[in-house]
Amino acid sequence: MVLITGIPYGMPLERKITVHVRRDLLEKAQKAARAGVSETVRKGLELLAASEAYDGLLKMRGKVKFSVDLKELRQDRR
């Protein structure tokens, strides 16, 4: 939500939601995330949102040509 002359305008940046999940699934996810319920759900949603980008990168595997000379790069480190 943006404040324009002190008046809230537009949609809020966050939404409060209610989600029903299996107890065992939530416990496993929280253990893996080492976080509380809200942070675990946020992390899960971020991973899901990023999965499309990961899929695109995997499809490009072996198809991108780099014009980098590895020997030249290593000499630069000295």
C-alpha positions as CSV (number, residue, x, y, z in Angstrom):
1,M,0.0,0.0,0.0
2,V,1.3,3.5,-0.9
3,L,0.7,6.6,1.1
4,I,-0.3,9.6,-0.9
5,T,-0.7,12.7,1.2
6,G,-1.1,10.5,4.2
7,I,-4.0,8.5,2.7
8,P,-3.5,4.7,2.0
9,Y,-3.8,4.1,-1.8
10,G,-3.8,0.8,-3.7
11,M,-3.5,-2.8,-2.7
12,P,-1.5,-3.7,0.4
13,L,1.8,-5.4,-0.4
14,E,1.0,-8.3,1.9
15,R,-2.1,-10.4,2.2
16,K,-3.3,-12.3,5.2
17,I,-4.4,-15.8,4.2
18,T,-5.8,-18.9,5.8
19,V,-4.3,-22.2,4.7
20,H,-5.2,-25.7,5.7
21,V,-2.3,-28.2,5.6
22,R,-1.6,-31.6,7.0
23,R,0.1,-31.3,10.4
24,D,2.9,-33.7,9.4
25,L,3.7,-31.8,6.2
26,L,3.9,-28.5,8.1
27,E,6.1,-29.9,10.8
28,K,8.5,-31.4,8.2
29,A,8.6,-28.1,6.3
30,Q,9.2,-26.1,9.5
31,K,12.0,-28.4,10.5
32,A,13.6,-28.0,7.1
33,A,13.2,-24.2,7.1
34,R,14.1,-23.9,10.7
35,A,11.4,-21.3,11.0
36,G,7.9,-20.6,12.2
37,V,4.7,-21.1,10.2
38,S,4.6,-17.8,8.4
39,E,8.2,-17.8,7.4
40,T,8.0,-21.4,6.3
41,V,5.0,-20.7,4.1
42,R,6.8,-17.6,2.6
43,K,9.9,-19.6,1.8
44,G,7.8,-22.3,0.1
45,L,5.9,-19.8,-2.0
46,E,9.2,-18.1,-3.0
47,L,10.7,-21.4,-4.1
48,L,7.6,-22.2,-6.1
49,A,7.6,-18.8,-7.7
50,A,11.3,-19.2,-8.6
51,S,10.8,-22.8,-10.0
52,E,9.8,-21.4,-13.5
53,A,13.1,-19.6,-13.7
54,Y,15.0,-22.7,-12.6
55,D,13.2,-24.8,-15.3
56,G,14.2,-22.2,-17.9
57,L,17.9,-22.3,-16.8
58,L,17.9,-26.1,-16.9
59,K,16.5,-26.1,-20.5
60,M,19.5,-23.9,-21.5
61,R,22.0,-26.3,-20.0
62,G,24.8,-27.0,-22.6
63,K,23.3,-24.5,-25.1
64,V,25.1,-21.4,-24.0
65,K,28.5,-20.7,-25.3
66,F,30.9,-18.6,-23.2
67,S,33.7,-16.7,-24.7
68,V,36.0,-16.9,-21.6
69,D,39.5,-18.1,-21.7
70,L,40.0,-20.1,-18.4
71,K,43.8,-19.8,-18.5
72,E,43.6,-16.1,-18.9
73,L,41.2,-15.8,-16.0
74,R,43.4,-17.8,-13.8
75,Q,46.5,-15.7,-14.6
76,D,44.5,-12.6,-13.6
77,R,44.1,-14.0,-10.1
78,R,47.9,-13.8,-9.5
